[in-house]
Amino acid sequence: MKRFYFLVLLIGVIMASIFIRGFSKETNQVKLPPPKTESNFSLEKAIASRRSIRDFSSKPIKIEELSQILWAAYGKNKYGKITTPSAGALYPLKIYVICLNIEGLKKGLYLYQPLQHALIFISDFNLEKKLAKSCLGQKWVEEAAANIIICANYEITTSHYGERGKRYVQIEVGHAAQNIYLQVEALGLGTVAVGAFIDANVKNMLGLKEEPLYIMPIGKKNE
Ligand SMILES: Cc1cc2nc3c(=O)[nH]c(=O)nc-3n(C[C@H](O)[C@H](O)[C@H](O)COP(=O)(O)O)c2cc1C
């Protein structure tokens, strides 16, 4: 019986240490803090006050804030589906994040895993200047605390809907981007949807298989 209790205690300690650190070396996975589904900031207020922000402070943002924004963009909702609608529920989007200045997260390129609400660390990233250059010199890309890159695998949707699938994928990117705008506003942070960039450069720099469609720098507003 003693052995059983010891085993339970040991498993508990291991689980707790994984949870506290949130990072597994084996899988390169960082578990994100659970998102909130309620706040005192109304949706109406977020819609009324949303605007594009291009002037970011050099202060970091919290991992909880990044977690909340990624969840809003493409996380799991209460039905076990995704927070944004998707033609045929095919979910062709992939959300990458370049973390530059996030408290508790090392700088690097990550992939968001919606169902696990986790990030997979892919590589170190020190190319923010080059990234901004690929965005035709938009300096807010390099000054942000993070850049969310909304990418798509067109094939997932076109294999089902043919040519029309391309339209559906691009519409879906807009859904995710608007959720980011509104969640960022509700958190008192700033973002801007960047569509002007050289596709091939961004794709090569990040080693992406998918097509990058939007880059959304996020950070604290410089006020
Ligand atoms: C498809 C699309 C592409 C955009 N690309 C850029 C961009 O590359 N750089 C930028 O600073 N803003 C970009 N914007 C943001 C617009 O400039 C911005 O939404 C517009 O000026 C209206 O301002 P508001 O968002 O503050 O209401 C883009 C917006 C959309 C919808």
The ligand as a Gaussian input file, in Angstrom:
#p B3LYP/6-31G(d) Opt

LIG

0 1
 C       -5.648000      43.061000     -46.494000
 C       -4.990000      44.117000     -45.629000
 C       -3.640000      44.342000     -45.755000
 C       -3.011000      45.281000     -44.945000
 N       -1.666000      45.428000     -45.023000
 C       -1.053000      46.323000     -44.222000
 C        0.359000      46.445000     -44.239000
 O        1.068000      45.768000     -44.955000
 N        0.898000      47.346000     -43.395000
 C        0.169000      48.121000     -42.537000
 O        0.747000      48.918000     -41.811000
 N       -1.182000      48.014000     -42.494000
 C       -1.801000      47.138000     -43.301000
 N       -3.165000      46.981000     -43.225000
 C       -3.923000      47.755000     -42.225000
 C       -4.677000      48.920000     -42.877000
 O       -3.764000      49.893000     -43.312000
 C       -5.658000      49.493000     -41.835000
 O       -6.588000      48.518000     -41.458000
 C       -6.391000      50.713000     -42.396000
 O       -5.512000      51.798000     -42.542000
 C       -7.557000      51.130000     -41.521000
 O       -7.100000      51.495000     -40.231000
 P       -7.602000      50.776000     -38.876000
 O       -7.265000      49.307000     -38.991000
 O       -6.868000      51.466000     -37.788000
 O       -9.082000      50.953000     -38.808000
 C       -3.781000      46.048000     -44.022000
 C       -5.150000      45.803000     -43.906000
 C       -5.744000      44.848000     -44.681000
 C       -7.226000      44.564000     -44.491000

